[in-house]
Amino acid sequence: MAIAILIAALAGATLALFFQPRWWFPEAISAHARAYDAHFLVTLCVIGCIFVFAQGLLAWVIFRYRDRGQAVTGSDGSSALEIAWTSATAVIFLGLALAGQGIWAGVHLEGSDPRALHVEVLAKQFAWSYRYAGADGAFGRVDVKQIDDAGGNSFGIDAKDPKGKDDLTAAVLRVPVGRPVELHLKSRDVIHNFFVRELRLKQDVVPGMTIPLRFTATKTGTYEVPCSELCGLGHHQMRSSLVVMTEEDYAAWLAEAQQKVVLP
Ligand SMILES: [Cu+2]
């Protein structure tokens, strides 16, 4: 009897946690982020109903068949019931997974947008660097031998390539609001992870690979970019920011930063 009440109380408390506004996701700042949230909510409602039903049933069975001094009886179970709920679980699980595929594919498999702003993201122990192509719209060649962190050339932009002369590197990722952005994620040493909570994007950055990641931010503001893969002793300090700016502010920043570019 006490266990039945405890189970019902715990299920009720768990349910109540989901209805408080305090501990929830930060605001979503892209269409994909909102689609992820909507799908998450559907999944949560379906799973939540099943959870409440199962816990309620468990509490009811404990209460209904509690010890009242009656003779002990047993049950061999029901194969039909087991097949039914196993199939139902499989259908719900696969159905929800398939329903979410479209959102995932939209982020990871959709082709490049011709209007996209391309930014190279370099992860290394323990900092993020961002490279913009500059006025010519083309990234200069890189050469590992020319990497010079102290000299401001973490990417190793090749001094001999004219395309690299106007490449701009920055420690903060600045993008204009409403414009598609395509990041090209690279790591110089170990596996890192690029994570922006508000975009609901989280992507491993793997050495030897260039991984594209696309988003269009719909709200201006400053958002944290923490490395989310334990990458060494300084992992905790590997963080930077994503600054989503208005078109005008972005253009002004770009023009000013461009003037400060020193040739590698
Ligand atoms: Cu890292």
Boltz pocket constraint, residues with backbone or C-beta under 6 A from the ligand:
constraints:
  - pocket:
      binder: B
      contacts: [[A, 123], [A, 124], [A, 125], [A, 126], [A, 191], [A, 192], [A, 193], [A, 227], [A, 228], [A, 229], [A, 230], [A, 231], [A, 235], [A, 238]]
      max_distance: 6.0
